[in-house]
Amino acid sequence: MTAPTPESPDTPESPDTPESPEPLEISAAEARSAIGRSLRRPHVFAPTASVIRQVVAHAEQNPDKVAVVDGAARHTYRELVSRIAQIRGLLLAEGCQPGDVIAAAGRRGADTAAIFLALESIGAVYVPVDPSWPQARSATVLRRSRAAMLVSYLAEPGAEQKAAAQVGVPMLTVPATTHEPPAPGGEIVGRELVGELVGRSVPGEEPRYVIFTSGTTGIPKGAVVEQRGMLNHIQAKVLDLGLSPDDVIAFTAPLVFDISVWQMLTGLVLGATTVVLGDAEMAFPRRLLSAMRRECVTVVELVPTVVDWLIAEVRRRAAELPELRWCISTGEELHPPVAGRVLDTLGHVGLLNAYGPTECSDDITHHVITPSDLDSSRLPVGAPIANAVLYLLVSAGTSWRAAEPGEVGELFVGGVCVGRGYVNDPDATRAAFFRDVFDPASVTGRLYRTGDLALFRDGVVHYLGRVDRQVKVAGVRIELDEVEAVLKRHPAVVHCAVTTFRDGGAVRVVAHYVPGDDAVTDEELERFVAELLPPAMVPWRWRRLAEIPMTDNGKVDHKALASGGSGRP
């Protein structure tokens, strides 16, 4: 299937034909130094060509085990495979072909996984579209991804359907149910269909999904992730967390957030159970805690703000989560006070700090937080996951050099996790993706420039903020992330973010904060920060809010704050 060509100058290339990147400019001597100081963790995983093959195998071996809990519905592996086969048939009937980009709009649920795996079985590429997006953004994503079809599994149509009509993308509406669930003990689906589901050979370089992230130009960028990068990340999670078929993994993330992919698929790869925690549970700590206890969740991944809400609710209700083994923090920086509250409250639970860019198949480092980590103003993000290779470089004019031991540099990523670049954005791709000059044997042949500042110490990555979050105040270069890190150490600050504005020719720092204690004052917070930071880094203006605005991906919306929007005073 090929979508009609939009009447737009930005008609993209297919994600199946990546542009060959330019080599990174670095001398041979500096390249050798960078290689010698790099962090890497080679690991050979058991071959896993596709997720659908694993799911079908579990359905054949343990058909009546619950694969996905979605509200009141409990879908067995047999039922899930039958649903995948049905959706696959609908897609094929509409002309879906290998390499097609297929947008999908719906709520987080069992059908999300069924659609994703139906697409994997065909060789098509999954692109989530958020039903809450404005029509203009949905239209941009459909146009830039060159979507061949929009698959809707919503109870009611929304702006995404109008966007599809606007850009001429065909629609497929997946009915809520198309058949009676298979009877226990019966065939999962016809043997012919099973053969079709798992029979296709899936090349590792095949593009698997595209996640659109916010672009600095205001136009979203679609990061393309390959099959091998996705599978490596799933297997790394299994390895580092010691996951097994006995685990119950929470599916918490918005579908346009890259972490939704591993949350949705890892349990299915293992033959474990995935529990969908919907927006209603995620919006209220009481509901989130109740759902986790009811479903005996063993692994949950949340952004730090929600981690803190959950811990506060556990304390308030004197509740226990005896089944929980792992709490993973990701999406934005985890600060020591929040981590400390987790360790104090849930001493039996491992707290994992995870870090990684969407462009590199999600997380590239893991770190299990220990009490000794809490003494620093910033927590380490950890050592590389299996088969990720991390380099620390410093700009040297038109080229790069290796960061010296103990020197801050910019983080670059190599290895199997590196994605293909951005759909229909050659300029952004050229700025961030380079030919891997360090490893001629790299399976992707690509390096990704993260734009993050970091320090390597004792084989562990210490994240120090974004390069683009560096500003000069009174001639002094400062890190806005560092100001946030210090402010979050105050016990009366629940959440905060730091931005800047121009006052004539001067750059001023602004602190936006949500107080946990109404008695705390701007003056008290200013004194606290001034005792820990140089004068140029002390906020010039303080803004007290009821909440900090967040993006769709659960990260602080610094742009909205800088423009004076979204945060409720």
Stockholm file with secondary structure:
# STOCKHOLM 1.0

chainA/1-569         MTAPTPESPDTPESPDTPESPEPLEISAAEARSAIGRSLRRPHVFAPTASVIRQVVAHAEQNPDKVAVVDGAARHTYRELVSRIAQIRGLLLAEGCQPGDVIAAAGRRGADTAAIFLALESIGAVYVPVDPSWPQARSATVLRRSRAAMLVSYLAEPGAEQKAAAQVGVPMLTVPATTHEPPAPGGEIVGRELVGELVGRSVPGEEPRYVIFTSGTTGIPKGAVVEQRGMLNHIQAKVLDLGLSPDDVIAFTAPLVFDISVWQMLTGLVLGATTVVLGDAEMAFPRRLLSAMRRECVTVVELVPTVVDWLIAEVRRRAAELPELRWCISTGEELHPPVAGRVLDTLGHVGLLNAYGPTECSDDITHHVITPSDLDSSRLPVGAPIANAVLYLLVSAGTSWRAAEPGEVGELFVGGVCVGRGYVNDPDATRAAFFRDVFDPASVTGRLYRTGDLALFRDGVVHYLGRVDRQVKVAGVRIELDEVEAVLKRHPAVVHCAVTTFRDGGAVRVVAHYVPGDDAVTDEELERFVAELLPPAMVPWRWRRLAEIPMTDNGKVDHKALASGGSGRP
#=GR chainA/1-569 SS CCCCCCSSTTCCCCTTSCCCCCBCCBCHHHHHHHHHTCEECCCCCCCCCCHHHHHHHHHHHSTTSEEEEETTEEEEHHHHHHHHHHHHHHHHHTTCCTTCEEEEECCSSHHHHHHHHHHHHHTCEEEEECTTSCHHHHHHHHHHHTCSEEEECCSSCCHHHHHHHHHTCCEEECCSCSSCCCCTTSCSSCHHHHHHHHHSCCCTTSEEEEEEECCTTSSCEEEEEEHHHHHHHHHHHHHHHTCCTTCEEEECSCTTSTHHHHHHHHHHHHTCEEEECCHHHHHCHHHHHHHHHHTTCCEEEECHHHHHHHHHHHHHHTCCCTTCCEEEECSSCCCHHHHHHHHHHCTTSEEEEEECCGGGTSCCEEEECCGGGGGSSSCCCBEECTTEEEEEEEEETTEEEECCTTCCEEEEEEETTCCCEEETCHHHHHHHEEECSSCTTCSSCEEEEEEEEEEEETTEEEEEEEGGGEEEETTEEEEHHHHHHHHTTSTTEEEEEEEEEEETTEEEEEEEEEESSTTCCHHHHHHHHHTTSCGGGSCSEEEECSCCCBCTTSSBCHHHHHTTCSCCC
#=GC SS_cons         CCCCCCSSTTCCCCTTSCCCCCBCCBCHHHHHHHHHTCEECCCCCCCCCCHHHHHHHHHHHSTTSEEEEETTEEEEHHHHHHHHHHHHHHHHHTTCCTTCEEEEECCSSHHHHHHHHHHHHHTCEEEEECTTSCHHHHHHHHHHHTCSEEEECCSSCCHHHHHHHHHTCCEEECCSCSSCCCCTTSCSSCHHHHHHHHHSCCCTTSEEEEEEECCTTSSCEEEEEEHHHHHHHHHHHHHHHTCCTTCEEEECSCTTSTHHHHHHHHHHHHTCEEEECCHHHHHCHHHHHHHHHHTTCCEEEECHHHHHHHHHHHHHHTCCCTTCCEEEECSSCCCHHHHHHHHHHCTTSEEEEEECCGGGTSCCEEEECCGGGGGSSSCCCBEECTTEEEEEEEEETTEEEECCTTCCEEEEEEETTCCCEEETCHHHHHHHEEECSSCTTCSSCEEEEEEEEEEEETTEEEEEEEGGGEEEETTEEEEHHHHHHHHTTSTTEEEEEEEEEEETTEEEEEEEEEESSTTCCHHHHHHHHHTTSCGGGSCSEEEECSCCCBCTTSSBCHHHHHTTCSCCC
//
